[in-house]
Amino acid sequence: MLETLGDILVKNGLVTAFAVVGATIWISYWLSAKLTRGWLHGSAVAIILGLIAAYFGGIMTGGNKGIADVPLLAGIGLMGGAMLRDFAIIATAFGVSFGEIRKAGVSGVVALFAGIIVSFVVGAAVAMAFGYSDAVSMATIGAGAVTYIVGPVTGAALGASSDVMALSIAAGLIKSILVMIGTPFVAKSIGLDNPRSAMVFGGLMGTTSGVAGGLAATDPKLVPYGAMTATFYTGLGCLMAPSVLFIATRALVG
């Protein structure tokens, strides 16, 4: 019976992947609530568990696709691939109206561009400091500092190596966790107590999961406003990083 069940799960890999990811998210939110009392958002816990699973999956199979090299979990390779990833980004962006972001005024628009450019420059500078001096690597890691979604999108567009793309995801993940944890501690000092400031904050930080988790721990009523501009941030970053920001990087470093 177990063998038959295993065959069914392998043959329906994508369905199995959705079930495994769903269970992982449920466990992550439970761990977040029980162990951190919500200070570390469930999405961050889920990402950490996913990275751990990928690491041990690679060790066990000796492959290069992490947990997707395990036959039972091969569907995760498709679920986490470029097709569904880009679909999720586009679907999220279509859920927001440009008319809504205008409520933040000029400050919201300036926050979007400033947040992307500053994060990119810092990430690219750190990449260069650690020896990644070519334009493609610097742009990919810089894009990862924008968000862990913009990083691999940029790397795929520019033809970056897999290790550089992994570093870009790691940079974005660290940023997301720092924003998530740090927001409640700085909220009072920066006036993060109203919808407009939440929208500006989301535009500056940009990492949707980090902003949503941080605002949820600060004031749940602010989450939709911060998440809205953070969503625009991700979409705008996916447009700017592999184009104008990469061109600027190449012009500086050759």
N, C-alpha and C positions, 0 to 999 in steps of 0.2 A: 504493500500500500504506500509506504514511504517512497519507494522507488518510482511508483506511478505519479505521485504528487510532485516529486522532484522533476520528472520529465515534463509535466504540465507547466511547472514554473519556468523551466528553461525555455520551452517552446513559446511561452508568452512572456518574453523577457521585459518588454516595456511595461506591461501590467504589473509584473513583479517589482520592477523598479519603482513605480508609483507607490506600491504598497510599502516597500522598504523605506522610502523617503518619508512617506506619511507617518509611519511608526517612529522613525527617527525624530521627526519634528515634534510628535506628541511627547516622546521621552525627553526631548530637549527643553520643552516648555515646562514639563514637570520638574526637571532638575533645576531650571531657572527659578521656579517658584519655591521649591523646597530648600535648595542649598544657598541661593543668593537673594531670596526674597524679591526677585524681580530686578535687582541692580544690574545683573548681567542678562540681557534680553535673550529670550529663547532662540531667536534666529542666530545669534552669535554662538550659542552653545551648539546648535545644529551644524554650523560651519566648522567649528572645531572638531566635532565628532566625525564629520565627513572627511576632514583632512587626516585625522588619525586612521580612519578606515582605509583611506587611499594609501597611506604609508604602509600599513601592515598588509594590505592586499598586494602591493607591489613586492614586498619582501617574500610573502608566501608563494607567489606565482613566478617571481623572477621576470615579470613582464614590464611593460612601460605604460599601461593604462590604469594602474592602481587597482581599485576594487573591481573595475569592469573586466579584469582578466580572470576573475572567478566566474566560471560558466553560469552559475545560478544568478549572478548579478550582472551579466553582460548587458542587460537592457539599460543599466545606468549610463553606459557609454553613449547610448543614443539619447537618453533623457537629458543628459548633461552636455550634449553636443551643441554645435553652433546653431543648428536649425531651431531647436526649441528655446535656446538662450536668446537668440535675436527676436524670436516671436514674442517672448515674454517682455523684452525691452519695448518693443513697438506697441504691444497691447497695453502696457502700463502708461506709455506716453499718450496714447489715444484716449485714456481715461481722464485726462486733464484738459481743461479749456484755457486758452490763452487769455480769455476774458477774466478768468479768476486771478491769474498772476498779476494783472494790472492793479489789483487792489493793494498790492504791496508798494505800488508807485515805482519811481525811478530807483529807489534804494534796493528794491527786490531784484531789479534787472542788473544793477551794478554788482550786487552781492553774487549773483550767478556767475558773471564773467570773472570777477575778482577771485572767487573761490576756486574756479577751475584753473585759472592761470597761476595763482600762487601755489596751489597743490602740485601742479605739473612741474613748475620751476623747482620747488623743493625736492620732489621725487627725482627729477633729472639730475640735480646737483648731487644728491646722495649717491645715485647710480655712478656718476663720474668719479666721486670720491672713492668708491670701491672698485674702480678699474673698468667699469662699463662705459667706455669713452666713445663708442660709435653711435651715430644718430639714431639708428633703429632701436638699440637697447635702451638708450637714454629716454627716448620718446615712449617706449613701452612701459618702462618702470615708472616714468613720470606720470603716465596715464593711469597706472595702477594706484598711485598716490591720490589720484582724483577719485576713483572708486575701483573696487575689485572687479567690476563689470567692464568699465572702460578699458582697463589694462589688457585683458585678453582680446577684446574686440580690436583694439589698436594693434596689438602684436600680430593677430591673424591678418590684418590688412597690410601690415608692413613686412610680413615674413620673418618675424622674430623667432628665435630658437625657443624650444620648449622650456628650458631652464629659466630664460629671461621672463617668459610669460608666467611661470610659476612664481617668480620673485614679485612680479607685478600684482598677482593675486594676494600674495602674502602681505605686501605693502598696504593694499586696500583693506585687508582683513584687520590688520593692526590698527589702522585709522578708524575703522568702524567700531572696534571694541573700545578704543580710547574715547571716542565721541559718546558712545553709549554709557560708559562708566562715568565720564567726567561731566556730562551735561548737568545732572542734578546739583553738583557741587559749585558750579559757576553760574547757574541760572539767575540767582538773586543779584549777583554783582554786575551782570551784563544786562539786566532788565528783561530777562526772558520770561515775561509773565502776561503777554497779550498776543493775539493772532498775528499782528503785523511783525513784531519782533521774531515770532516763530517762523514766519515765512522768510525773513531775512536770514535767520540762523540756518534754515534748511538750505537756502541758496549758497551760503558760505561754506557749510560743511559738506553737503552734497550726498553723503553716504546714507541712502534711504533707511536701511536697517538700523544704522547707528543713531540717526536723527530720531526715528520713530521710537526706538527703545529708550533713548535718553529723555525725550519729551514725555513718554509714557510714565517714566519714573518721576518726572518733574510735575507735570499736570496733563493728564490724559486728554483734556479738552483741546490742547495745543497740537496734538499729533497730526490731525488732517492738514493743518496749515503748513507745518514744517515738512511733512511728507510730500505735499504738492510741489513745492519749489525744489525739493531734493530730487523728485522725479524728473523735472525739467533739467536739473543739473546733470543727471546721468545721460539723458538724451543729447543734450548740448555737448557734453564731454565726448560722447561717441562720434559726434560730428567734427569737433575741433581738434581733438588729439591726433588722429591719423592724417589730418590735412594741414591746417594753418600752423598748429603748434609743432608738428613734425618738420614742416618746411622751415620754420624759424630755427628749430634745433639744428637741422642740417646746415643752415646758413652760418650758424655760429661755430660748429665743430667740424664741418666738412663731411 
